[in-house]
Amino acid sequence: MQLILIGFMGSGKTTIARKVAHHYHCDWIDLDRYIMQEQQMTINEIFAEKGQAAFRQMEFEALQTLIQHDGIIATGGGVVDDAQTRHLLEQSHIPIFFLNGSYEAHWRRVSRNDRRPLVNQLGHDGLRELYHKRRPKYYRLADYTIFFQHKTPNMMLAEIDTQLPRIQKKLANKH
């Protein structure tokens, strides 16, 4: 069982990954947490000491490793910013679900979290601009989009459970 969750920060990727993995009795991993463990640094520290470009390279290499194994992957919000990472996701043939909501819904979820370097750096207006820049990339990568607003995690799990067989069949037919 493999599945990748993408979406802007605050979309619930980690929560849903955990829930889907429990439902399907498989492993799950949060890509940002994986990188932090590998680097023995927080995301803020990586951004401050090594820069965003270095982080995106770490993200690509981590994803390259993780897609070789079964499980659910919750990506970071910026996974779509790097062309080689987008290409890797496109070529993976793993179902990709985009967790989407309005910008304001995302902002409400992330605005009080000081562990998110881009929230601290960009503020409300800069983050909105980033959201609108990334959104088309999420749509292009996604096999299916789930709008998280007004949905519980259980409702989102049910939607994934319903759509997954159709998406798996579609991806298998591409080979």
VENRAZI-V355124 format. One record per residue. N is the residue number from 1. SS is DSSP state (@ for helix, = for strand, . for the rest). D_FIRST is the distance of its C-alpha to the first C-alpha in Angstrom with 1 decimal. Layout:
N/SS/D_FIRST + N/SS/D_FIRST
This chain:
1/./0.0 + 2/=/3.8 + 3/=/6.9 + 4/=/10.5 + 5/=/13.4 + 6/=/16.9 + 7/./20.3 + 8/./23.7 + 9/./24.5 + 10/./24.6 + 11/./22.1 + 12/./20.1 + 13/@/17.0 + 14/@/16.9 + 15/@/17.7 + 16/@/15.1 + 17/@/12.3 + 18/@/13.7 + 19/@/13.9 + 20/@/10.4 + 21/@/9.1 + 22/@/11.9 + 23/@/11.3 + 24/@/7.8 + 25/./9.2 + 26/./7.2 + 27/./9.0 + 28/=/10.3 + 29/=/13.1 + 30/=/16.0 + 31/@/17.1 + 32/@/20.8 + 33/@/20.7 + 34/@/19.2 + 35/@/22.1 + 36/@/24.6 + 37/@/23.8 + 38/@/24.0 + 39/@/27.3 + 40/./28.7 + 41/./29.8 + 42/./29.0 + 43/@/28.1 + 44/@/31.7 + 45/@/33.0 + 46/@/31.0 + 47/@/32.2 + 48/@/35.8 + 49/@/36.1 + 50/@/34.1 + 51/./33.7 + 52/@/31.1 + 53/@/30.9 + 54/@/30.1 + 55/@/27.4 + 56/@/25.8 + 57/@/25.9 + 58/@/24.3 + 59/@/21.5 + 60/@/21.0 + 61/@/21.0 + 62/@/18.6 + 63/@/16.1 + 64/@/16.8 + 65/@/15.9 + 66/@/12.8 + 67/./11.0 + 68/./11.4 + 69/./9.0 + 70/./5.4 + 71/=/5.8 + 72/=/7.7 + 73/=/10.9 + 74/=/14.1 + 75/./16.5 + 76/./20.3 + 77/@/22.4 + 78/@/24.1 + 79/@/21.2 + 80/@/22.6 + 81/@/26.0 + 82/./25.6 + 83/@/25.7 + 84/@/24.0 + 85/@/21.0 + 86/@/20.9 + 87/@/21.1 + 88/@/18.3 + 89/@/16.0 + 90/@/17.6 + 91/@/17.0 + 92/./13.4 + 93/./12.1 + 94/./9.2 + 95/./9.8 + 96/=/12.4 + 97/=/14.0 + 98/=/17.6 + 99/=/19.0 + 100/=/22.7 + 101/./26.0 + 102/./29.7 + 103/@/31.0 + 104/@/33.0 + 105/@/30.0 + 106/@/28.4 + 107/@/31.8 + 108/@/32.3 + 109/@/29.1 + 110/@/29.8 + 111/./33.6 + 112/./34.3 + 113/./31.8 + 114/./33.7 + 115/./30.7 + 116/./29.8 + 117/@/32.0 + 118/@/32.1 + 119/@/33.1 + 120/@/36.0 + 121/@/36.9 + 122/@/36.7 + 123/@/37.6 + 124/@/37.2 + 125/@/38.5 + 126/@/37.0 + 127/@/33.5 + 128/@/34.1 + 129/@/34.9 + 130/@/31.7 + 131/@/29.7 + 132/@/31.4 + 133/@/30.9 + 134/@/27.2 + 135/@/26.4 + 136/@/26.8 + 137/@/24.5 + 138/@/21.7 + 139/@/22.5 + 140/@/22.5 + 141/@/19.0 + 142/./17.3 + 143/./15.8 + 144/=/16.7 + 145/=/19.1 + 146/=/19.4 + 147/=/22.8 + 148/./22.7 + 149/./26.4 + 150/./27.6 + 151/./24.1 + 152/./22.9 + 153/@/19.5 + 154/@/19.0 + 155/@/20.1 + 156/@/17.6 + 157/@/14.7 + 158/@/16.2 + 159/@/16.5 + 160/@/12.8 + 161/@/12.1 + 162/@/14.9 + 163/@/14.1 + 164/@/10.4 + 165/@/11.3 + 166/@/14.2 + 167/@/12.7 + 168/@/10.2 + 169/@/13.4 + 170/@/15.5 + 171/@/13.5 + 172/@/13.5 + 173/@/17.2 + 174/./18.0 + 175/./17.7
